[in-house]
Amino acid sequence: MAAASLGLAGRHIVLGLSGGIACYKAADFTRELVKAGATVQVVMTEAAEEFITPVTLQALSNRRVYTSQWDAREPNNMAHINLTREADAIVIAPASADLIAKLVQGRADDLLSLMCLARPIERCPLLVAPAMNREMWAHPATKRNLAQLRADGTAILGPGSGDQACGEIGDGRMLEPAELLADMVACFQPKLLAGRRVLITAGPTFEPIDPVRGITNHSSGKMGFAIARAAADAGAAVTLVAGPVHLPTPRGVARIDVMTARQMFDATLSAVAAHDVFVATAAVADWRPARFNDHKIKKQAGEKGPPSFELAENPDILATVAALPKPPYCVGFAAESHDLLAHAREKRVRKGIPLIVANLGPATFGQDDNALTLVDANGERELPRADKLTLARQLVAEIARRVGVGQ
Ligand code: CTP
């Protein structure tokens, strides 16, 4: 993933570690932040030092680590002030149950809690990634504390669920570094689609001929998944109807997996009523075998030539949604091999949609970057070649402008 599209380049992040086994993940998280272009200032509690050494985090962040409010290296001896005035955000990962309780009470008896209290609350957001045993997580005191922390404007990252270091299984484990990074990235994106619901189709469809064969295409789903992520990062509630692809679901996105065009049609039509925007990126197979053979079609000895198939046309999902009595704002994609703009203009009118995004299909399928042309009733706008997440963020901003939010 290109660092530029993550939006963390040049950000100064104070990463706080409190005591917990999950401190081992903080090393990797530091690397992820640095790779994304952020500068990372690590602050550790005494308990955190029992789990991982400042040496490791200093080497990974390339900055000396702070562990005490009495650190005499600061000329004014006010590490808690100096560190927070230059920070774009404080993220605490891991945040122990004890540290969370301290934040709730506004206690300040070590550098990390002191710093959280002393930060300029309006311009330095606090993000907290809880990490604890499932019983601690489920305890009414922790629940009470979390509710208060949220009410105070703190973002809570996770926690995840699964195997815990103690051998138990349940909620409370800290998110993985990549998940933490995705949530941090989302925090810095403008909430252009806050309160909006976006439905997206992505990937190819697969039209079975018999139990082992079918008709499909080269769509990787990457562009649709990038748009799902960009829309979710922009504050939308996102539903993603995905054909057969092996891509991870963007965080916070509700995914419905389908195989055939007709399944994609059914899933989309049942979900669409609740959505404000529909983005059809899927490369839906235009035709399917008219008849499905229950058994694998065998080569017949002596028979002349290969078998022939009758094809039936699949329903057009986008055109059907656009023709609903109260359609969402519809965005289509036109993947063409030639005469890009002429086809895109014609397709926009034929499908009855306000906006279509043109791109060269064979050149983009499976790639990490692309170049797009937006075509609407007023003309065209080029989005020059960039990685798909960057383009997706630009497209989301264009959609937000057209549906009249986030201005
Ligand atoms: N689309 C759809 N359902 C279909 C076919 C296409 O929802 N059965 C959507 C695609 O997701 C895309 C747009 O329609 O947003 C254009 O798809 P494309 O395959 O380029 O257009 P077609 O209508 O299939 O036209 P043609 O095959 O002539 O290029």
Residues whose N, C-alpha, C, O or C-beta is under 5 A from the ligand:
A	BS01	CTP	A280 T281 A282 A283 V284 A285 D286 N314 P315 D316 I317 L318 V331 G332 F333 A334 A335
